[in-house]
């Protein structure tokens, strides 16, 4: 069994791939590279491995707030992109889809956000 297959089974035991790029960008790019070498779309590559691929994950504001509270119980977020890169990427994606900045999205969830120091919303 290939390393990719082992990693996918470890992450997705139900064989439904959701939000791979946000969860493990390294694995995502390894899969993308393999699909390109075979000259097939990524979705077909996953199907050939026996997985179902869902490109975007649906996450509610409530789910995101709970996730952020695990790391920032005081609701003050600093250096998110450094300390929690994958979470930062997911937040950036959600903010972009809603046509707002990362800071605005985090403020909407009730957090204070700063790239370096505390700044009030």
N, C-alpha and C positions, 0 to 999 in steps of 0.2 A: 504494500500500500504506500502511495506517495506521501511525502510530507504535507503537501497541500490537502490531500484527502484527510489525513489525520487531523490537521488543524481545523478543517471545516467541520468534521464530525465532532470534534471537541467543542467548538463554538455553537454548533447547530445540531444537537442530537435529534431534533425533530425533522431534520433535513429541509428546513425552510430558511433560506438565507435572507435576513432582513438587515438592511443598513450596514453591510459589511465594511464599506469604506470608513464609516464613522467608528465602528467597533475595533477594527484592526486594519489600518490603512496599508501596512506592509503586506499582509496576506491578500488584500484586495489587489494591490499592484502585481503581486506574483501571479495571481489568477488571470489578471488582465493580460499580462505578458504571455502567459501560456496560451490563452485564447487567440491572441494575435498571431503567435507562431503557427497555430493550427488554422489561422485565417477564418475563424468563426466568431460570431458575436458572443459576448460574455454570458448572456442568458443561456445560449445553446451549450456553451462549455459546461455550465453548472448542471443543466439538464442531462448532459451526457454522463456526468458524474453521479447522477441520481438525486440531485437537489432541485428544489424549486427556488427561484430567485425573485425577490421583491426588492426593487431598486431603492425605494425610499421608505423609511420607517415613519410611522405616525406616532408622535409623542405629544401628549397634552401638556398644557402649562402646569397643571397639577403634578404630573409625573416629573417634569423638569424641576419644579420647585423641591420636590422630595429628594431628587438626586443631588441637587445643589446643597440642600441642608445636611446631607451626609458629610460633605466636605467643609461647608461653611455654616455651622450652626448659629453663628452670631449674625448671619446675613450680610457680612462684609466680605466682598470678593476682591482679592488681590492676586495678581500674577496668574490668572486662570489659564492663559495660553502656555505658561511655562509648567505649572504644576499638574494640569489635567488637560493635555493636548486634545485627546479625543472628545472630551466633553465640550471643550472650547469650539472644536470644529462643528459639532452638532448644533450648538447654540448659534454659531455664525450662520449656519445653513438656515435655521429656523428664522433668525432675524432677517436674513436676506429675502426669504420667501414672503415675509410680512412687510417688506420695504421699510424696515426700521434698522437702527444701529444696534449693535450688541448691547451697548449701554442702555438704550431705551428698552430693549427686551428684558434685561435683567431688572431694571427699575420697575417695569410692569409687573414683574414677579415679586416685587417687594425687597429687592436686594440693593445694596450700595456697591457700586462697581468702580474699580480703579485699576489701571494698568500697573501702577507703581505705588501710589499712596491713596488714602481714603478721600473720596470725593462724594459729596451728597448729590442725590438726584434732584 
